[in-house]
């Protein structure tokens, strides 16, 4: 896949174990894609601090590799209209 977007990061965790499993899986996916020079994006409703805390510095550093950046969409939710 040329571009992978992972949606709903940090949603639905029911335990610390589930959070650790999610973090490990995302780390492995992003690491393999970086090795193959394939871009990866993430979508989340979490704020920047919360996503940094949830995914950890290794994953966030990998996402920022080669100019990756945080883009904040701050318009009203389509679902709440």
C-alpha positions in Angstrom: 0.0 0.0 0.0 1.5 3.3 -1.1 -0.1 5.4 1.7 -1.5 3.9 5.0 -3.7 6.0 7.3 -4.5 4.4 10.7 -7.7 5.7 12.1 -9.1 5.9 15.6 -5.8 5.7 17.5 -6.4 5.4 21.2 -10.1 4.4 21.0 -11.6 1.5 22.8 -8.8 0.5 25.0 -10.1 -1.6 27.9 -6.9 -2.3 29.8 -3.2 -1.4 30.1 -2.5 -4.6 28.3 -4.6 -3.6 25.3 -2.9 -0.2 25.2 0.5 -1.9 25.2 -0.6 -4.3 22.4 -1.8 -1.4 20.3 1.4 0.5 20.9 3.5 -2.5 19.9 1.4 -3.2 16.8 1.6 0.5 15.6 5.3 0.6 16.3 5.9 -2.5 14.2 3.7 -1.2 11.3 5.3 2.2 11.2 8.9 0.7 11.5 8.3 -1.7 8.6 6.8 1.1 6.5 9.7 3.4 7.2 12.1 0.6 6.1 10.2 0.5 2.8 10.0 4.3 2.5 6.2 4.2 2.6 4.3 7.1 4.3 2.0 6.5 7.2 -0.6 8.8 8.8 -2.7 8.5 11.8 -6.1 10.0 12.7 -7.2 10.5 16.3 -9.5 12.6 18.4 -6.8 12.9 21.0 -4.9 16.1 21.4 -1.2 16.3 20.7 -0.1 15.7 24.3 -2.5 12.8 24.7 -1.4 11.1 21.5 2.3 11.6 22.5 1.6 10.1 25.9 -0.4 7.2 24.4 1.9 6.2 21.5 5.2 7.2 23.2 8.2 9.0 21.9 9.5 6.2 19.6 6.4 6.1 17.5 5.9 9.8 17.4 9.6 10.3 16.4 9.1 7.8 13.6 6.0 9.6 12.4 7.9 12.9 12.3 10.7 11.3 10.3 11.4 13.0 6.9 9.2 16.0 7.6 6.1 14.3 9.1 4.1 16.8 11.0 1.1 17.3 13.3 -1.9 18.7 11.5 -4.8 19.9 13.6 -8.3 19.9 12.2 -10.3 22.1 14.5 -13.6 22.5 12.8 -16.8 21.2 14.3 -17.5 17.4 14.1 -19.6 16.3 11.2 -21.1 13.6 13.5 -22.4 16.1 16.0 -24.4 18.1 13.5 
